[in-house]
Amino acid sequence: MSSLAVTLLASFESSVSVLLTLFYGTLASKYNFLSTSAASQISRLCIQVFLPALLFTSLGSELGSPGSTFHTVWPVIVWSLIYPMLCLGLTYPLVLWFKFPTWCFPAAAFNNTTSLPLLLVEALVTTGALDDIVGVGDQQKQGITRLRSYFLMNTMVANALTFTIGPTLLRIGHRRKPRDEQEEATGEDATPNDGADQNHEGGNEHTPLLIHNPKKKINGIYSRFPKPIRAFVKFIYEFLNPPLVAVILAVIIGKIPPLRKAFFDDEENGGVLNAWFTISIENIGGLFTSLQMFVVGSKLYAALQRSSKPEEEDVENSIDLPQDNKLGVASSIYLILLRFVILPAFSTSVVYLLLKHTKILGSDPTLWFALIIAGSGPPAIRIASLSEMSGQSEKTQQAIARMLTGFYIITPLVSFAVVAGLKVCDLFL
């Protein structure tokens, strides 16, 4: 068997293992081992606890370590900004002139950047397909950590873009009336989590005569600031999430030698916190990858269950365009080609040309591989949440659920992008 066939087989096996992990989550929901509410709570736990722990230990151990090339992370950040915009540029004419559903925008721009690539890396290491890139023996752990860190940086950028421009993308061309009515009801400058105070507005016999509510005082002070300052505060509030805080802490600790030694060096070299504190954080961070993909399977099953139920549409108040309610053949083929063929081919070509004619990407093969794989794979499952947040109808949400399910079934197609990435890396090692 040729080396290409061996690599393709190893990549296919790795992607199938990822698909099976997702399938187990689907079975757990089907047989009521995991409820929809429990899956949502676990997903929130993954994003707010396990992912920050993984970010902290991965980035912190890489930054400032001897021989580390992680200072070259900037190409990942730049590429993470470029490829969603490139996908949006390709998709816009199709939505505008060929009446593709508007949910093609987020489906084209935002792929699964969290659990899928991380779980794929673990499976590829098991098959030995990544040995030439991450090394073997003592070097392997550092190489895997570095590769995982590159994917995590891509995740940070993707999350920021998703929740910044995602809802806007889903409303392109839609009627604005429902949104305007919502703004009139809630107030344009409402601070985040204002809804938590609504429970106190309606009194009953158990309501105290004097209610001390610090949130109302804060909101009163907040409303006195000029509108640009309020907008800036709201922007910072929305972006200051646990994963970002973990990245900031990792950069601070990783770049200060005494702190880095205490947190990440061996105990005999001064790592007084490594053996007990850092390891505990690393242990819970290790739960993220498989558990998140497991929950994705559970959410897909829940979405399909909703899509199988008959719905009653409020046509008058619906903001959907007619094409949003259907899963068209042309749009499905386009998204499959974009996510599994066009973007992987483009990223592979760009990395190849940069490696051949410049030294801009340095000598780290894990960086090269991460750049090639970063934009590949199925759309992010959070697109379904964006659709619900944007007020789209049940029919549209059902179409999105069917689209996501189909994509995750064909996840093994990502093995071709993996093979291309491995071959390009082999050429320049």
C-alpha positions as a printed NumPy array, in Angstrom:
array([[  0.   ,   0.   ,   0.   ],
       [  1.389,   3.435,  -0.964],
       [  2.225,   6.075,   1.622],
       [ -0.619,   8.247,   0.296],
       [ -3.131,   5.432,   0.776],
       [ -1.817,   4.75 ,   4.281],
       [ -2.136,   8.425,   5.207],
       [ -5.636,   8.628,   3.731],
       [ -6.715,   5.515,   5.624],
       [ -5.324,   6.865,   8.903],
       [ -7.075,  10.203,   8.338],
       [-10.343,   8.475,   7.462],
       [-10.169,   6.306,  10.582],
       [ -9.517,   9.385,  12.703],
       [-12.487,  11.28 ,  11.257],
       [-14.743,   8.24 ,  11.72 ],
       [-13.769,   8.111,  15.4  ],
       [-14.86 ,  11.746,  15.695],
       [-18.158,  10.923,  13.984],
       [-18.739,   7.998,  16.349],
       [-18.209,  10.259,  19.365],
       [-20.93 ,  12.522,  17.998],
       [-23.141,   9.489,  17.315],
       [-22.853,   8.351,  20.928],
       [-24.244,  11.717,  22.016],
       [-27.152,  11.222,  19.632],
       [-27.884,   7.811,  21.142],
       [-27.715,   9.245,  24.659],
       [-30.469,  11.721,  23.783],
       [-32.539,   9.21 ,  21.846],
       [-32.702,   6.806,  24.788],
       [-33.189,   9.584,  27.366],
       [-29.819,   9.208,  29.06 ],
       [-29.286,  12.92 ,  28.421],
       [-32.091,  15.478,  28.391],
       [-32.09 ,  18.619,  26.277],
       [-31.727,  20.854,  29.333],
       [-28.862,  18.742,  30.69 ],
       [-27.099,  18.885,  27.309],
       [-27.404,  22.682,  27.309],
       [-25.982,  22.872,  30.827],
       [-23.078,  20.588,  29.912],
       [-22.402,  22.641,  26.783],
       [-22.321,  25.807,  28.871],
       [-19.998,  24.089,  31.354],
       [-17.701,  23.089,  28.495],
       [-17.474,  26.63 ,  27.126],
       [-17.233,  28.487,  30.437],
       [-15.099,  26.067,  32.49 ],
       [-13.442,  23.277,  30.508],
       [-12.418,  25.365,  27.462],
       [-10.851,  28.155,  29.585],
       [ -8.924,  25.499,  31.532],
       [ -7.658,  23.979,  28.285],
       [ -6.703,  27.404,  26.917],
       [ -4.86 ,  28.348,  30.098],
       [ -2.753,  25.196,  30.321],
       [ -2.047,  24.907,  26.576],
       [ -1.127,  28.529,  25.913],
       [  0.571,  29.135,  29.25 ],
       [  2.891,  26.16 ,  28.896],
       [  3.863,  27.153,  25.351],
       [  4.487,  30.857,  25.891],
       [  8.044,  31.463,  26.989],
       [  9.062,  27.8  ,  27.049],
       [ 12.602,  26.973,  25.813],
       [ 12.624,  26.435,  22.051],
       [  9.001,  27.47 ,  21.693],
       [  7.963,  28.883,  18.326],
       [  4.558,  29.996,  19.56 ],
       [  5.469,  33.642,  18.962],
       [  4.567,  32.862,  15.33 ],
       [  0.899,  32.543,  16.293],
       [  0.026,  35.726,  14.4  ],
       [ -0.501,  33.893,  11.039],
       [ -3.247,  31.827,  12.703],
       [ -4.99 ,  34.968,  13.958],
       [ -4.736,  36.65 ,  10.544],
       [ -5.992,  33.562,   8.712],
       [ -8.824,  33.13 ,  11.221],
       [-10.021,  36.601,  10.232],
       [ -9.475,  36.16 ,   6.495],
       [-11.136,  32.858,   5.685],
       [-14.6  ,  33.696,   7.135],
       [-14.606,  36.955,   5.174],
       [-13.514,  35.113,   2.044],
       [-16.38 ,  32.633,   2.47 ],
       [-18.85 ,  35.472,   3.004],
       [-17.586,  37.172,  -0.158],
       [-18.158,  33.999,  -2.176],
       [-21.592,  33.407,  -0.656],
       [-23.038,  36.925,  -0.907],
       [-23.715,  36.878,  -4.693],
       [-25.421,  33.484,  -4.359],
       [-27.755,  34.748,  -1.648],
       [-28.375,  38.034,  -3.46 ],
       [-28.897,  36.815,  -7.027],
       [-29.633,  33.087,  -6.795],
       [-31.855,  33.283,  -3.699],
       [-29.824,  30.947,  -1.517],
       [-31.045,  30.895,   2.127],
       [-29.532,  33.643,   4.267],
       [-28.392,  31.046,   6.785],
       [-25.813,  30.078,   4.142],
       [-23.829,  33.09 ,   5.389],
       [-23.005,  31.731,   8.859],
       [-22.873,  28.152,   7.544],
       [-20.206,  29.213,   5.062],
       [-18.239,  31.444,   7.409],
       [-18.26 ,  29.599,  10.747],
       [-17.051,  26.016,  10.878],
       [-16.573,  23.779,  13.91 ],
       [-13.313,  25.166,  15.294],
       [-13.488,  23.679,  18.785],
       [-14.215,  20.026,  19.426],
       [-13.783,  18.673,  15.876],
       [-10.157,  19.687,  15.139],
       [ -9.024,  18.956,  18.691],
       [-10.579,  15.502,  18.682],
       [ -9.229,  14.907,  15.184],
       [ -5.704,  15.708,  16.379],
       [ -6.013,  13.192,  19.208],
       [ -7.186,  10.506,  16.789],
       [ -4.449,  11.3  ,  14.247],
       [ -1.797,  11.03 ,  16.949],
       [ -3.163,   7.607,  17.893],
       [ -2.877,   6.372,  14.292],
       [  0.642,   7.795,  13.963],
       [ -0.29 ,  10.051,  11.049],
       [  1.08 ,  13.149,  12.804],
       [  4.439,  11.698,  13.876],
       [  6.398,  13.646,  11.248],
       [  4.753,  16.9  ,  12.341],
       [  4.545,  16.699,  16.133],
       [  7.565,  14.44 ,  16.586],
       [  7.952,  11.277,  18.606],
       [  9.035,  10.474,  22.128],
       [  9.65 ,  13.446,  24.397],
       [  9.036,  15.947,  21.587],
       [  5.563,  14.659,  20.834],
       [  3.787,  16.112,  23.86 ],
       [  5.168,  19.586,  23.176],
       [  4.267,  19.33 ,  19.487],
       [  0.706,  18.233,  20.269],
       [  0.299,  21.059,  22.785],
       [  1.549,  23.585,  20.241],
       [ -0.77 ,  22.294,  17.513],
       [ -3.706,  22.298,  19.91 ],
       [ -2.856,  25.858,  20.937],
       [ -2.981,  27.034,  17.328],
       [ -6.444,  25.532,  16.923],
       [ -7.561,  27.137,  20.181],
       [ -6.464,  30.564,  18.952],
       [ -8.549,  29.98 ,  15.831],
       [-11.438,  29.101,  18.147],
       [-11.103,  32.396,  20.014],
       [-11.288,  34.444,  16.818],
       [-14.153,  32.354,  15.417],
       [-16.22 ,  32.734,  18.585],
       [-15.711,  36.495,  18.562],
       [-16.8  ,  36.757,  14.921],
       [-19.75 ,  34.405,  15.351],
       [-21.465,  36.339,  18.101],
       [-20.456,  39.739,  16.69 ],
       [-21.631,  39.467,  13.087],
       [-23.56 ,  36.166,  13.136],
       [-26.997,  37.555,  14.105],
       [-26.597,  40.38 ,  11.579],
       [-25.828,  37.914,   8.794],
       [-29.028,  35.996,   9.487],
       [-31.093,  39.189,   9.155],
       [-29.711,  40.353,   5.81 ],
       [-32.673,  41.159,   3.546],
       [-35.25 ,  40.397,   6.264],
       [-38.055,  42.658,   7.326],
       [-37.014,  44.933,  10.175],
       [-40.386,  45.466,  11.849],
       [-40.157,  42.697,  14.454],
       [-36.711,  43.843,  15.47 ],
       [-37.8  ,  47.467,  15.764],
       [-40.742,  46.44 ,  17.908],
       [-38.39 ,  44.443,  20.099],
       [-36.098,  47.456,  20.529],
       [-39.071,  49.608,  21.535],
       [-40.06 ,  47.042,  24.14 ],
       [-36.588,  46.448,  25.58 ],
       [-34.914,  49.796,  25.054],
       [-31.955,  50.362,  22.774],
       [-29.412,  50.96 ,  25.488],
       [-30.446,  48.255,  27.914],
       [-27.5  ,  46.824,  29.726],
       [-26.8  ,  43.091,  29.542],
       [-28.815,  40.905,  31.907],
       [-31.404,  43.619,  32.543],
       [-34.043,  40.904,  32.361],
       [-32.889,  39.57 ,  35.703],
       [-34.56 ,  42.527,  37.42 ],
       [-37.991,  41.956,  35.922],
       [-38.981,  39.518,  38.631],
       [-39.175,  42.402,  41.104],
       [-41.447,  44.61 ,  39.026],
       [-44.643,  42.783,  39.838],
       [-45.408,  42.855,  43.56 ],
       [-47.385,  40.427,  45.671],
       [-48.145,  39.925,  49.343],
       [-44.652,  38.525,  49.89 ],
       [-42.854,  41.445,  48.273],
       [-40.971,  43.683,  50.745],
       [-41.992,  47.326,  50.838],
       [-38.38 ,  48.409,  50.471],
       [-36.335,  46.486,  47.921],
       [-32.614,  47.031,  47.847],
       [-31.591,  46.321,  44.272],
       [-27.969,  47.227,  43.486],
       [-28.455,  46.386,  39.788],
       [-30.954,  49.22 ,  39.391],
       [-28.458,  51.636,  40.939],
       [-25.768,  50.412,  38.56 ],
       [-28.124,  50.731,  35.589],
       [-29.041,  54.246,  36.707],
       [-25.384,  55.263,  36.822],
       [-24.762,  53.486,  33.515],
       [-27.561,  55.412,  31.776],
       [-25.963,  58.759,  32.72 ],
       [-22.858,  58.085,  30.635],
       [-22.716,  59.341,  27.03 ],
       [-23.945,  56.897,  24.416],
       [-20.46 ,  56.171,  22.918],
       [-19.174,  55.201,  26.365],
       [-22.213,  52.976,  26.972],
       [-21.648,  51.289,  23.616],
       [-17.972,  50.727,  24.432],
       [-18.794,  49.259,  27.862],
       [-21.372,  46.938,  26.319],
       [-18.845,  45.864,  23.672],
       [-16.232,  45.035,  26.328],
       [-18.834,  43.231,  28.455],
       [-19.849,  40.987,  25.572],
       [-16.255,  40.112,  24.689],
       [-14.941,  39.602,  28.226],
       [-15.91 ,  35.951,  28.427],
       [-14.204,  33.124,  30.37 ],
       [-12.145,  31.818,  27.401],
       [-10.783,  35.303,  26.73 ],
       [ -9.947,  35.784,  30.412],
       [ -8.101,  32.442,  30.31 ],
       [ -6.063,  33.601,  27.309],
       [ -5.166,  36.873,  29.045],
       [ -4.065,  35.018,  32.19 ],
       [ -2.066,  32.523,  30.113],
       [ -0.234,  35.336,  28.308],
       [  0.532,  37.169,  31.556],
       [  1.79 ,  34.073,  33.378],
       [  3.583,  32.64 ,  30.343],
       [  5.497,  35.858,  29.697],
       [  6.595,  36.459,  33.315],
       [  9.441,  33.963,  33.993],
       [  8.917,  33.519,  37.776],
       [  5.192,  32.895,  37.312],
       [  5.747,  30.603,  34.361],
       [  8.283,  28.592,  36.355],
       [  5.896,  28.251,  39.293],
       [  2.944,  27.161,  37.155],
       [  4.453,  25.098,  34.356],
       [  7.992,  23.882,  35.183],
       [  8.792,  20.563,  36.828],
       [  8.82 ,  20.552,  40.617],
       [ 12.598,  20.07 ,  40.789],
       [ 13.   ,  23.174,  38.606],
       [ 10.835,  25.405,  40.791],
       [  7.347,  24.45 ,  39.616],
       [  5.76 ,  24.651,  43.057],
       [  2.234,  24.889,  41.598],
       [  2.626,  22.49 ,  38.697],
       [  2.236,  19.134,  40.431],
       [ -1.047,  19.962,  42.146],
       [ -2.707,  23.144,  40.848],
       [ -1.737,  23.23 ,  37.158],
       [ -2.312,  19.493,  36.764],
       [ -5.813,  19.839,  38.219],
       [ -6.611,  22.602,  35.708],
       [ -5.171,  20.447,  32.927],
       [ -7.349,  17.522,  34.004],
       [-10.611,  19.454,  33.693],
       [ -9.412,  21.051,  30.454],
       [ -8.923,  17.572,  29.055],
       [-12.643,  16.936,  29.486],
       [-13.552,  19.569,  26.898],
       [-12.764,  17.897,  23.587],
       [-14.702,  14.627,  23.747],
       [-17.486,  15.957,  25.958],
       [-18.186,  18.907,  23.674],
       [-18.461,  16.679,  20.605],
       [-20.69 ,  14.3  ,  22.585],
       [-23.001,  17.214,  23.414],
       [-23.006,  18.307,  19.759],
       [-24.488,  14.916,  18.89 ],
       [-27.126,  15.338,  21.571],
       [-28.057,  18.792,  20.284],
       [-28.321,  17.549,  16.714],
       [-30.782,  14.882,  17.812],
       [-32.841,  17.459,  19.72 ],
       [-32.884,  19.733,  16.67 ],
       [-34.04 ,  16.886,  14.446],
       [-36.777,  16.002,  16.894],
       [-38.063,  19.576,  16.732],
       [-37.914,  19.538,  12.945],
       [-40.068,  16.402,  12.758],
       [-42.949,  18.032,  14.631],
       [-45.653,  19.944,  12.737],
       [-45.514,  23.668,  13.3  ],
       [-47.881,  26.595,  12.995],
       [-46.324,  29.567,  11.27 ],
       [-47.245,  33.158,  11.991],
       [-46.774,  34.457,   8.474],
       [-47.596,  38.05 ,   9.363],
       [-44.902,  38.329,  12.03 ],
       [-42.317,  36.09 ,  10.382],
       [-39.108,  37.843,   9.371],
       [-37.948,  34.959,   7.175],
       [-37.368,  35.133,   3.457],
       [-39.208,  32.408,   1.489],
       [-35.985,  30.581,   0.595],
       [-34.887,  30.371,   4.255],
       [-37.473,  27.701,   5.029],
       [-36.092,  25.174,   2.54 ],
       [-32.975,  23.028,   2.365],
       [-32.212,  23.424,  -1.322],
       [-30.063,  21.037,  -3.346],
       [-27.977,  23.799,  -4.927],
       [-27.215,  25.53 ,  -1.616],
       [-26.362,  22.2  ,   0.042],
       [-23.958,  21.213,  -2.744],
       [-22.335,  24.648,  -2.621],
       [-21.776,  24.501,   1.141],
       [-20.342,  20.977,   0.927],
       [-17.934,  22.02 ,  -1.831],
       [-16.964,  25.167,   0.042],
       [-16.323,  23.511,   3.402],
       [-14.663,  20.301,   2.181],
       [-13.11 ,  21.195,  -1.2  ],
       [-12.764,  24.887,  -2.063],
       [-11.496,  26.255,   1.238],
       [ -9.123,  23.332,   2.003],
       [ -7.714,  23.567,  -1.543],
       [ -7.271,  27.324,  -1.205],
       [ -5.605,  27.157,   2.212],
       [ -3.337,  24.307,   1.072],
       [ -2.272,  26.297,  -1.996],
       [ -1.623,  29.457,   0.025],
       [  0.479,  27.626,   2.618],
       [  2.403,  25.805,  -0.125],
       [  3.205,  29.038,  -1.989],
       [  4.205,  30.867,   1.194],
       [  6.511,  28.029,   2.236],
       [  8.056,  27.785,  -1.227],
       [  8.669,  31.477,  -1.868],
       [  8.89 ,  33.107,   1.582],
       [  9.96 ,  32.418,   5.15 ],
       [  6.934,  34.139,   6.65 ],
       [  5.565,  30.927,   8.196],
       [  8.814,  29.968,   9.895],
       [  9.884,  26.37 ,  10.42 ],
       [  7.088,  25.001,  12.613],
       [  5.155,  22.245,  10.764],
       [  2.384,  22.285,  13.364],
       [  1.654,  25.886,  12.315],
       [  1.511,  24.904,   8.646],
       [ -0.851,  22.026,   9.35 ],
       [ -3.095,  24.17 ,  11.574],
       [ -3.435,  26.826,   8.856],
       [ -4.479,  24.214,   6.291],
       [ -7.022,  22.474,   8.524],
       [ -8.417,  25.516,  10.387],
       [-11.141,  26.342,   7.851],
       [-12.127,  22.78 ,   6.966],
       [-15.01 ,  20.737,   8.299],
       [-18.754,  21.11 ,   8.904],
       [-20.468,  24.332,  10.034],
       [-20.533,  25.147,  13.726],
       [-23.483,  23.762,  15.67 ],
       [-23.997,  27.174,  17.286],
       [-25.54 ,  28.363,  14.015],
       [-28.753,  26.747,  15.252],
       [-28.573,  28.876,  18.404],
       [-27.94 ,  31.996,  16.323],
       [-31.046,  31.256,  14.277],
       [-33.157,  30.959,  17.406],
       [-31.658,  34.142,  18.899],
       [-32.374,  36.048,  15.684],
       [-36.087,  35.246,  15.87 ],
       [-36.268,  33.021,  12.821],
       [-39.248,  30.741,  12.353],
       [-39.516,  27.06 ,  13.223],
       [-39.362,  26.129,   9.54 ],
       [-36.056,  27.927,   9.135],
       [-34.649,  26.345,  12.286],
       [-35.733,  22.939,  10.994],
       [-33.955,  23.541,   7.684],
       [-30.792,  24.509,   9.564],
       [-31.05 ,  21.411,  11.771],
       [-31.311,  19.149,   8.72 ],
       [-28.382,  20.929,   7.084],
       [-26.173,  20.508,  10.166],
       [-27.098,  16.837,  10.53 ],
       [-26.188,  16.127,   6.92 ],
       [-22.863,  17.892,   7.297],
       [-21.838,  15.992,  10.399],
       [-22.744,  12.681,   8.749],
       [-20.213,  13.423,   5.985],
       [-17.548,  14.644,   8.414],
       [-15.076,  11.933,   7.22 ],
       [-14.652,  13.991,   4.022],
       [-12.323,  16.181,   6.068],
       [ -9.762,  13.375,   5.761],
       [ -8.86 ,  14.631,   2.262],
       [ -7.911,  18.03 ,   3.691],
       [ -5.886,  16.258,   6.382],
       [ -3.969,  14.266,   3.758],
       [ -3.278,  17.422,   1.742],
       [ -2.003,  19.17 ,   4.857],
       [  0.254,  16.27 ,   5.81 ],
       [  1.708,  16.034,   2.309],
       [  2.472,  19.757,   2.113],
       [  4.176,  19.61 ,   5.505],
       [  6.233,  16.582,   4.406],
       [  7.498,  18.481,   1.357],
       [  9.114,  21.194,   3.479],
       [ 10.316,  19.237,   6.503]])
